[in-house]
Amino acid sequence: MNISFGSNYLINQGRNFPYEAIDQIENIEDIKLTQEFCPFDEACKTGIFSKITLSSPDDYDNEIERILISNNINFLKTSIKDALNLKNITSRMILDPDFSDRYELVLMNTEDLNELFKMDDTSYIEPFGVNGLERRYEGFCDYLRTGKKIYAPMVVINNFNGELSASISDGRHRFAVLRDMGIKQMPVAIPKYSIDIAKRYGLL
C-alpha cells in the first residue's frame, strides 16, 4: 500500500506578497494553511510580517510548487514523514529562552518520568490524552507535522523526606503525546536546583 505522508511548504510573507497565489492553493482540496504573525519589532527589522505553512498530501506537490514558482514565491519544503521521525522530533526540542537563566535542558528516561508524573493526580495525562484539556493533545499532534522547534516540557523534581515526586509545570500534553509516540528518552527543561536531586536518584 502506498502511504502518503504529505509535505509542508514554509513561506515568509513580506511586502508586496502575492496573496492571490495563496488563494489559488487554498482552493485545492485537503490543503491546510496556517499563518503565524511575527512580533512587530522583528517584522520591522526583517521585513517578514508572517510565516505561512502549507500542509498537503503528496499528490498535490506538483500543483502547489507550480503556483509558488510562477508567482516568484520562495519556499522551504519539508516532508511530514521526516517531521514525525522520532529522532527528528527530539532534535527539534529546545529550552524556552525566557527560562534559560533558571532551567537547563537535560535528557530524561521517559518511562521513569511518567511513573513519577502518575503520582500527580490533578494533572497527569492518560494515554492518548483522554483526560487532557480540549484539543491540546490533538493540537500538538498537528504541530509536530510542521517540523518547527518544540519547547521542551518543563519538569520540576522534588524530594520531600526521601519521597521523590515530579510535576510538569508546562507542556504536560506535549509530554503525553511524545510518550505515546514511543520516545524512550526525552529532552526536558528542569530547574537548576533539581539537577542534583535528579542525578542522585538516577534520573539523569
C-alpha contacts under 8 A as a table, 3 or more apart, distances in Angstrom:
res1	aa1	res2	aa2	distance
4	S	57	P	6.25
4	S	58	D	5.91
5	F	57	P	6.58
5	F	58	D	6.78
5	F	79	S	7.40
5	F	80	I	5.70
5	F	81	K	5.32
6	G	55	S	7.05
6	G	56	S	5.34
6	G	57	P	3.94
6	G	58	D	4.49
6	G	59	D	7.98
6	G	79	S	6.41
6	G	80	I	5.54
6	G	81	K	7.20
7	S	55	S	5.75
7	S	56	S	5.47
7	S	57	P	6.33
7	S	58	D	6.24
7	S	61	D	7.41
7	S	77	K	6.87
7	S	78	T	5.78
7	S	79	S	4.54
7	S	80	I	5.22
7	S	81	K	7.97
8	N	53	T	6.49
8	N	54	L	5.42
8	N	55	S	4.51
8	N	56	S	6.53
8	N	77	K	5.68
8	N	78	T	5.12
8	N	79	S	6.11
8	N	80	I	6.50
8	N	145	R	7.96
8	N	146	T	6.52
9	Y	52	I	7.94
9	Y	53	T	5.55
9	Y	54	L	4.98
9	Y	55	S	6.58
9	Y	75	F	6.09
9	Y	76	L	5.60
9	Y	77	K	4.63
9	Y	78	T	6.46
10	L	51	K	7.02
10	L	52	I	5.86
10	L	53	T	4.75
10	L	54	L	6.67
10	L	75	F	5.50
10	L	76	L	5.03
10	L	77	K	6.40
10	L	78	T	7.91
11	I	51	K	5.73
11	I	52	I	5.01
11	I	53	T	6.34
11	I	73	I	7.62
11	I	74	N	6.61
11	I	75	F	4.90
11	I	76	L	6.73
12	N	48	I	6.12
12	N	49	F	7.60
12	N	50	S	6.15
12	N	51	K	4.73
12	N	52	I	6.28
12	N	74	N	7.73
12	N	75	F	7.54
13	Q	17	F	6.06
13	Q	48	I	5.60
13	Q	49	F	5.76
13	Q	50	S	5.25
13	Q	51	K	5.99
13	Q	52	I	7.04
14	G	17	F	5.77
14	G	47	G	5.68
14	G	48	I	4.56
14	G	49	F	5.46
14	G	50	S	7.27
15	R	47	G	7.11
15	R	48	I	7.70
15	R	49	F	7.98
18	P	21	A	5.83
18	P	22	I	7.50
18	P	71	N	7.01
19	Y	22	I	5.14
19	Y	23	D	6.34
20	E	23	D	4.90
20	E	24	Q	6.32
21	A	24	Q	5.11
21	A	25	I	6.43
21	A	67	I	6.37
21	A	68	L	6.90
21	A	71	N	6.77
22	I	25	I	5.03
22	I	26	E	6.09
23	D	26	E	5.11
23	D	27	N	6.50
24	Q	27	N	5.37
24	Q	28	I	7.15
24	Q	67	I	7.77
25	I	28	I	5.41
25	I	31	I	7.40
25	I	64	I	6.44
25	I	67	I	7.47
26	E	29	E	7.59
26	E	31	I	6.22
26	E	32	K	7.62
26	E	33	L	7.35
27	N	31	I	7.98
28	I	31	I	6.11
30	D	56	S	6.60
30	D	57	P	7.36
31	I	54	L	6.88
31	I	55	S	5.89
31	I	56	S	4.99
31	I	57	P	7.63
32	K	54	L	5.77
32	K	55	S	5.06
32	K	56	S	6.54
33	L	52	I	7.09
33	L	53	T	5.74
33	L	54	L	4.68
33	L	55	S	6.42
34	T	52	I	5.81
34	T	53	T	5.30
34	T	54	L	6.71
35	Q	50	S	6.54
35	Q	51	K	5.72
35	Q	52	I	4.49
35	Q	53	T	6.41
36	E	50	S	5.43
36	E	51	K	5.17
36	E	52	I	6.40
37	F	49	F	6.06
37	F	50	S	4.10
37	F	51	K	6.37
38	C	42	E	6.44
38	C	43	A	5.92
38	C	48	I	7.25
38	C	49	F	5.48
38	C	50	S	5.15
38	C	51	K	7.32
39	P	42	E	5.35
39	P	43	A	6.14
39	P	49	F	8.00
40	F	43	A	5.08
40	F	44	C	6.25
40	F	49	F	7.90
41	D	44	C	5.22
41	D	45	K	6.44
42	E	45	K	5.20
42	E	46	T	6.07
42	E	47	G	7.90
42	E	48	I	7.76
43	A	46	T	5.28
43	A	47	G	5.08
43	A	48	I	5.08
43	A	49	F	5.08
43	A	50	S	7.97
44	C	47	G	5.56
44	C	48	I	7.74
48	I	51	K	7.65
53	T	146	T	7.43
55	S	146	T	7.83
56	S	60	Y	6.55
56	S	61	D	7.30
57	P	60	Y	6.00
57	P	61	D	7.38
58	D	61	D	5.51
59	D	62	N	7.53
60	Y	63	E	5.44
60	Y	64	I	6.21
61	D	64	I	5.26
61	D	65	E	6.06
62	N	65	E	5.26
62	N	66	R	6.06
63	E	66	R	5.12
63	E	67	I	6.42
64	I	67	I	5.28
64	I	68	L	6.26
65	E	68	L	5.04
65	E	69	I	5.91
66	R	69	I	5.36
66	R	70	S	5.99
67	I	70	S	5.30
67	I	71	N	6.29
68	L	71	N	5.31
68	L	72	N	6.30
68	L	73	I	5.11
68	L	74	N	7.32
68	L	75	F	7.79
69	I	72	N	4.99
69	I	73	I	5.85
69	I	74	N	7.42
70	S	73	I	7.74
78	T	82	D	7.49
78	T	83	A	7.58
78	T	147	G	7.41
79	S	82	D	5.21
79	S	83	A	6.27
80	I	83	A	4.76
80	I	84	L	6.21
80	I	145	R	5.37
80	I	146	T	7.07
80	I	147	G	7.40
81	K	84	L	5.37
81	K	85	N	6.46
82	D	85	N	5.09
82	D	88	N	6.86
82	D	147	G	7.99
83	A	88	N	6.33
83	A	89	I	6.75
83	A	144	L	6.59
83	A	145	R	5.48
83	A	146	T	6.70
83	A	147	G	4.76
84	L	88	N	7.05
84	L	89	I	6.56
84	L	144	L	6.54
84	L	145	R	6.24
84	L	147	G	7.87
85	N	88	N	5.16
85	N	89	I	6.24
86	L	89	I	5.04
86	L	90	T	6.42
86	L	183	I	6.61
87	K	90	T	5.36
87	K	91	S	6.22
88	N	91	S	5.18
88	N	92	R	6.40
89	I	92	R	5.25
89	I	93	M	6.73
89	I	144	L	7.65
89	I	147	G	7.88
90	T	93	M	5.30
90	T	186	M	6.69
90	T	187	P	6.73
92	R	147	G	7.87
92	R	148	K	7.06
92	R	149	K	4.85
92	R	150	I	5.76
93	M	149	K	6.01
93	M	150	I	4.56
93	M	151	Y	5.63
93	M	152	A	5.39
93	M	187	P	6.59
94	I	105	L	7.30
94	I	149	K	6.92
94	I	150	I	6.04
94	I	151	Y	5.13
94	I	152	A	5.60
94	I	187	P	7.81
95	L	99	F	7.38
95	L	100	S	6.72
95	L	103	Y	7.87
95	L	104	E	7.20
95	L	105	L	5.92
95	L	151	Y	5.72
95	L	152	A	5.83
95	L	188	V	7.88
95	L	189	A	6.24
96	D	99	F	5.71
96	D	100	S	6.64
96	D	151	Y	5.58
96	D	152	A	7.33
97	P	100	S	5.02
98	D	101	D	7.79
99	F	102	R	5.60
99	F	103	Y	5.82
100	S	103	Y	5.38
100	S	104	E	6.70
102	R	191	P	5.70
102	R	192	K	6.02
103	Y	189	A	5.85
103	Y	190	I	5.20
103	Y	191	P	4.22
103	Y	192	K	5.33
104	E	189	A	5.34
104	E	190	I	5.60
104	E	191	P	6.37
104	E	192	K	6.17
105	L	152	A	7.77
105	L	187	P	6.30
105	L	188	V	5.59
105	L	189	A	4.49
105	L	190	I	6.63
106	V	187	P	5.42
106	V	188	V	5.56
106	V	189	A	6.27
106	V	190	I	7.30
106	V	204	L	7.45
107	L	185	Q	6.24
107	L	186	M	5.46
107	L	187	P	4.42
107	L	188	V	6.29
107	L	204	L	6.66
108	M	112	D	7.90
108	M	113	L	7.20
108	M	185	Q	5.45
108	M	186	M	5.41
108	M	187	P	6.27
108	M	188	V	6.83
108	M	203	L	6.21
108	M	204	L	5.69
109	N	112	D	5.47
109	N	113	L	6.34
109	N	184	K	6.15
109	N	185	Q	4.57
109	N	186	M	6.45
109	N	203	L	6.76
109	N	204	L	7.57
110	T	113	L	5.18
110	T	114	N	6.02
110	T	179	R	6.60
110	T	183	I	7.00
110	T	184	K	5.35
110	T	185	Q	5.23
110	T	186	M	5.95
111	E	114	N	5.03
111	E	115	E	6.27
111	E	184	K	7.07
112	D	115	E	5.29
112	D	116	L	6.61
112	D	203	L	7.17
113	L	116	L	5.22
113	L	117	F	6.04
113	L	166	A	7.40
113	L	203	L	7.93
114	N	117	F	4.83
114	N	118	K	6.10
115	E	118	K	5.28
115	E	119	M	7.24
116	L	119	M	5.66
116	L	120	D	7.64
116	L	164	L	7.65
116	L	165	S	5.71
116	L	166	A	5.45
116	L	167	S	7.85
117	F	120	D	5.55
117	F	124	Y	6.09
117	F	165	S	7.51
117	F	166	A	5.64
117	F	167	S	5.97
117	F	168	I	7.51
118	K	121	D	6.67
118	K	124	Y	5.67
119	M	124	Y	7.67
119	M	165	S	7.38
119	M	166	A	7.98
120	D	123	S	5.89
120	D	124	Y	5.71
120	D	166	A	7.64
120	D	167	S	6.71
121	D	124	Y	5.78
123	S	172	R	7.73
124	Y	172	R	7.52
125	I	129	G	5.76
125	I	130	V	7.35
125	I	131	N	6.03
125	I	132	G	5.74
125	I	172	R	7.00
125	I	173	H	6.84
125	I	176	A	6.20
126	E	129	G	5.49
126	E	130	V	5.93
126	E	131	N	6.17
126	E	132	G	7.60
126	E	176	A	7.49
127	P	130	V	6.70
127	P	176	A	6.87
127	P	180	D	6.38
128	F	137	Y	7.59
128	F	176	A	7.35
128	F	177	V	7.00
128	F	180	D	6.69
129	G	132	G	5.00
129	G	137	Y	5.70
129	G	173	H	7.32
129	G	176	A	6.98
129	G	177	V	7.62
132	G	136	R	7.00
132	G	137	Y	6.82
132	G	173	H	7.09
133	L	136	R	5.67
133	L	137	Y	7.49
134	E	137	Y	7.63
135	R	138	E	5.13
135	R	139	G	5.48
136	R	139	G	4.98
136	R	140	F	6.25
136	R	173	H	6.39
137	Y	140	F	5.47
137	Y	141	C	6.51
137	Y	173	H	5.41
137	Y	174	R	7.15
137	Y	176	A	7.72
137	Y	177	V	6.57
138	E	141	C	5.00
138	E	142	D	6.38
139	G	142	D	5.13
139	G	143	Y	6.27
140	F	143	Y	4.77
140	F	144	L	6.19
140	F	173	H	7.54
140	F	174	R	6.43
140	F	177	V	7.49
141	C	144	L	5.32
141	C	145	R	7.08
141	C	177	V	7.03
142	D	145	R	5.58
142	D	146	T	7.45
143	Y	146	T	5.54
143	Y	147	G	7.71
143	Y	148	K	7.68
144	L	147	G	6.00
144	L	148	K	7.24
152	A	171	G	7.19
152	A	187	P	6.17
152	A	188	V	4.94
152	A	189	A	5.91
153	P	168	I	6.80
153	P	169	S	7.83
153	P	170	D	5.79
153	P	171	G	4.37
153	P	172	R	6.61
153	P	174	R	6.71
153	P	175	F	6.28
153	P	187	P	7.87
153	P	188	V	5.20
153	P	189	A	6.04
154	M	168	I	5.61
154	M	169	S	5.66
154	M	170	D	5.19
154	M	171	G	6.36
154	M	188	V	6.02
154	M	189	A	4.66
154	M	190	I	5.82
155	V	166	A	6.76
155	V	167	S	5.75
155	V	168	I	4.48
155	V	169	S	6.14
155	V	170	D	7.54
155	V	188	V	6.60
155	V	189	A	5.96
155	V	190	I	5.02
155	V	191	P	7.59
156	V	166	A	5.54
156	V	167	S	5.39
156	V	168	I	6.35
156	V	169	S	7.14
156	V	190	I	5.70
156	V	191	P	6.46
156	V	194	S	6.68
157	I	164	L	7.32
157	I	165	S	5.93
157	I	166	A	4.60
157	I	167	S	6.88
157	I	190	I	7.48
157	I	194	S	5.47
157	I	197	I	7.03
157	I	198	A	6.67
158	N	164	L	5.83
158	N	165	S	5.28
158	N	166	A	6.20
158	N	194	S	6.85
158	N	197	I	7.14
159	N	162	G	5.72
159	N	163	E	5.40
159	N	164	L	4.58
159	N	165	S	6.34
159	N	197	I	7.13
160	F	163	E	5.14
160	F	164	L	6.57
160	F	165	S	7.92
168	I	171	G	6.61
168	I	172	R	5.67
169	S	172	R	7.41
171	G	174	R	4.98
171	G	175	F	6.14
172	R	175	F	5.00
172	R	176	A	6.17
173	H	176	A	4.98
173	H	177	V	6.22
174	R	177	V	5.33
174	R	178	L	6.29
175	F	178	L	5.30
175	F	179	R	5.95
176	A	179	R	5.03
176	A	180	D	6.07
177	V	180	D	5.14
177	V	181	M	6.21
178	L	181	M	5.00
178	L	182	G	6.62
178	L	183	I	5.90
179	R	182	G	5.39
179	R	183	I	5.62
179	R	184	K	7.54
180	D	183	I	7.58
183	I	186	M	6.57
190	I	194	S	6.43
190	I	195	I	7.12
191	P	194	S	5.37
191	P	195	I	7.03
192	K	195	I	5.51
193	Y	196	D	6.76
193	Y	197	I	7.79
194	S	197	I	5.26
194	S	198	A	6.14
195	I	198	A	5.11
195	I	199	K	6.15
196	D	199	K	5.13
196	D	200	R	6.03
197	I	200	R	5.09
197	I	201	Y	6.42
198	A	201	Y	5.41
198	A	202	G	6.27
198	A	203	L	5.01
198	A	204	L	6.01
199	K	202	G	5.03
199	K	203	L	5.73
199	K	204	L	5.21
200	R	203	L	7.69
